[in-house]
Amino acid sequence: MKEKLTEIREAALKSIDDATDATLEQIKVRYLGKKGELTAVLRGMGSLTPEERPKIGQLANEIRESIEAAIAKKVQEAQAKALERKLKAEKVDVTMPGTALPAGHIHPLTKVRRDLEDIFIGMGFQVVEGPEVELDYYNFQALNIPENHPARDTQDTFYITDNILLRSQTSPVQVRTMEHMKPPIRIISPGRVYRSDALDSTHSPLFHQLEGLVVDKGITMGDLKGTLETFAKKMFGENTRIRFRPHHFPFTEPSAEVDASCFVCGGKGCRLCKGEGWIEILGAGMVHPFVLSNCGIDPEEYSGFAFGLGIERITMISRGIDDIRLFYENDQRFLDQF
Ligand code: PHE
């Protein structure tokens, strides 16, 4: 009987050692269960002598305990292994590079508008705004463009009523500013303007301008040139030169179109400047005396200059963009380049 018990122990311990999670429960039943092998042996204890009985009983108990302990140990090992596997699978390596989230960024027109603002703020200008829905008076009349004036034809205007329109230029902000601000005046005004043009690679019914206005005692064309030259150097590079070509605007006298020397070829002539060496950047002039007096400023006492530039145009020439429509389509492949 003693031998039988030791055999059971050997066999049980060995099978526990080899057991998997699934077979462990079967092993437990097989050896320790009510119909198990150990129980079967103990049932035969009746045939033993009174001296043998306690010894065998003790041995049987020891064997039961050692089998139970072996099973408990095996279970614990299995749990530890499972936990380790889980920890490994769920491990976060904080040293791994992160996943970049797609982020938007500043639109090229906004970027250039801000650059322009920074340049003029640095020269002592103040940024002001005006309405996009404007009265005919501010967009035309006060700017020395009376009804039936041919200049109205050059800016195909969206009218809302006979009297109310979408501003076709930022120049009405000149008038609004002079009406309530006393000289010295030094302002810029960026914003949207509207013209009833068909959309193509160089025209858009909505675009952006930036207006500039300076009014004080003794302001001359020299001040205008100096201001625009400083601006051009800051915007297009230190070697940039500017030139004035005679032009006509009803609200400035004299008026000029202003060119910057080509910042790609430096003036020699290239693709960007179409062989000219110069690129048109804006319109400007000395504020017409009629405009000053329309705004309650005495042209005998004060003089001023004004300029207006297209933000799309400045952005296109400085960034090598050849189609204005790209600004409004918001194709990420275009925007991502800036
Ligand atoms: N308003 C003019 C335009 O849209 C530009 C300009 C502004 C010209 C100020 C002279 C002075 O063409």
Residues whose N, C-alpha, C, O or C-beta is under 5 A from the ligand:
A	BS01	LIG	S168 Q169 S171 F249 T252 G283 A284 G285 A306 F307 G308
